[in-house]
Amino acid sequence: MISFIVPAYNEERLLGATLQAINAVVQALDEPCEVIVVDDGSTDRTAEIGREHGAQVVAVAHRQIAATRNAGARVAQGDVFIFVDADTLVHETLVRLALQALRDGAVGGGAVVRFDGAMPLHARLMVPLVVKLLQVSRLAAGCFFFCTRTAFEAVGGFDERYFAAEELGLSRALKRQGRFLILREPVLSSGRKLRTHSAREVWALLGHLMRGGLGAVRQRKGLDLWYAQRREDPHNGV
């Protein structure tokens, strides 16, 4: 079985499209699948939308992405885990390539990330560099992360000491278990954070991370890009 695990917090605007995309892939695959939405204390219709699209909804109250993803893995029945963020659209070709990689002996991987909508100048300059760095380093972005259940459990899943960059830690851990790769087939994710945070805020965050090192991602403070109140996205009003 393939388990699609979708962590979500107040994602009523984008979750429906994400689940529609996953369900289209499920229908195209000739394999048993399950879709799990992990609702991390949402105060909007996130849980209801998950159920409307046929997903199993698991309620938690962590407000920490690593713990939320792990909660989904604990209830999952599959021997393959595919973690998909609630603002990310997968497609059949991408998922089939991920599954083929696992069948060919890989323990996990990710994909090159593309972002939707118009991007401010600082994002257009920064994103290609970051995406290329992740690809060359074989580090997966959290919006699309796949692995075998066996490898995931062998390394203890996502490290819950971290409030950000937990997918990078898991990437490194899985590389010690076996082959870990970044698919060239892109996955489309929302660019809302890059549109709603100024260049000054992004550079301030980078400075915070560089000064604080691992300690900077072991607490929610200073990680407003992920944990502050969500801002209105000017792109299509989402």
Salt bridges, closest charged atoms under 4 A:
GLU11 OE2 - ARG192 NH2 2.61
GLU11 OE2 - ARG230 NH2 3.33
GLU31 OE2 - ARG103 NH2 2.37
GLU48 OE2 - ARG45 NH2 2.99
GLU52 OE2 - ARG45 NH2 2.86
ASP85 OD1 - ARG69 NH2 2.92
ASP87 OD2 - ARG192 NH2 3.24
GLU92 OE2 - ARG96 NE 2.74
ASP116 OD1 - ARG195 NH2 3.09
GLU153 OE2 - ARG149 NE 2.99
ASP159 OD2 - ARG161 NH2 2.64
GLU160 OE2 - ARG74 NH1 3.98
GLU166 OE2 - ARG69 NH1 2.31
GLU185 OE2 - HIS91 NE2 3.58
GLU201 OE2 - ARG231 NH2 2.70
GLU232 OE2 - ARG13 NH1 2.79
ASP233 OD1 - ARG195 NE 2.84
